[in-house]
């Protein structure tokens, strides 16, 4: 988007009862004010709907929309926030307006499940995209021609940017500002909004991804033992001996029961144990690495950064709950049974634990 004399036309597409209140607020915060003192251009910001008038957001807040879809033909940036009802199929008129705007050269930004609408228009075919991790499986099932990446905060395809859920809308629009008008403008805007100018990592660090429940009594006992002894060597051979099985038979039964490999399961348990200790204690990274079985701080950092997208230190800074405990970080920390049990609690499995391949 080159500098120009006229304001850049920014339109947020909304539909009655579907528009995400948070996403709409983020768009208004970025584009609805005069930010020229920060190095941003002038924006002509407005809401667009197929049926202008008084509409309601997903939380019931009334909003007044003055413009119809014809405004999209003059828009430089088009944003669509969360599309909250999946059984509400976007109309042909809306999809045609998106296609025409894209063909004309407009930049399209989706927030959260707004990606469903962009994908319905065929604009994400053959492209990588993201959406809220909770709906990534549904998104992939509906649009198999789209390369869904649920582990990132946003995906930039040039003139189409897809953002993940809720607060990732802030990251997505700050990225757009940084890309188009520079880091200084993005940093100034971030300070104004009182948010980090850039967050490391992706959605994987914000997803509670428990392991599947194990209904096999024999394997269940072995897995419970493993959760209590993460600091020890836990190989397929070790687990198989405890199950009184050959390694090959154990590995086959393990995959059939849990859907993953013993190695991937143990790695996931160690990462989750490390997360809990980073959140709940002041223990040094070296001590945590020893307690959860990575051996060295370097080993923990390598696996944590690869699987979670951030360093252990960055994770702790983001998720540390409460103030530091007195004396913590000097006394030894133990993986007690309560904590280990919490890590293995039975909830619905998030597909493939996002970035933790078997």
MODA-V587920 format. One record per run of one state. SS is the DSSP state (h for helix, s for strand, l for the rest). FROM is the first residue (numbers start at 1). TO is the last residue. If there is no record, write none. Layout:
# MODA-V587920
ss:SS from:FROM to:TO
ss:SS from:FROM to:TO
This chain:
# MODA-V587920
ss:l from:1 to:7
ss:s from:8 to:13
ss:l from:14 to:20
ss:h from:21 to:31
ss:l from:32 to:35
ss:h from:36 to:38
ss:l from:39 to:42
ss:s from:43 to:48
ss:l from:49 to:52
ss:s from:53 to:56
ss:l from:57 to:61
ss:s from:62 to:65
ss:l from:66 to:66
ss:s from:67 to:67
ss:l from:68 to:68
ss:h from:69 to:74
ss:l from:75 to:76
ss:s from:77 to:80
ss:l from:81 to:91
ss:h from:92 to:104
ss:l from:105 to:106
ss:s from:107 to:111
ss:h from:112 to:120
ss:l from:121 to:127
ss:s from:128 to:129
ss:l from:130 to:132
ss:h from:133 to:142
ss:l from:143 to:146
ss:s from:147 to:148
ss:l from:149 to:153
ss:s from:154 to:156
ss:l from:157 to:159
ss:s from:160 to:163
ss:l from:164 to:167
ss:h from:168 to:181
ss:l from:182 to:182
ss:h from:183 to:193
ss:l from:194 to:202
ss:h from:203 to:206
ss:l from:207 to:216
ss:h from:217 to:228
ss:l from:229 to:235
ss:h from:236 to:242
ss:l from:243 to:246
ss:h from:247 to:258
ss:l from:259 to:261
ss:h from:262 to:280
ss:l from:281 to:284
ss:h from:285 to:292
ss:l from:293 to:296
ss:h from:297 to:308
ss:l from:309 to:311
ss:h from:312 to:319
ss:l from:320 to:336
ss:h from:337 to:343
ss:l from:344 to:350
ss:h from:351 to:353
ss:l from:354 to:358
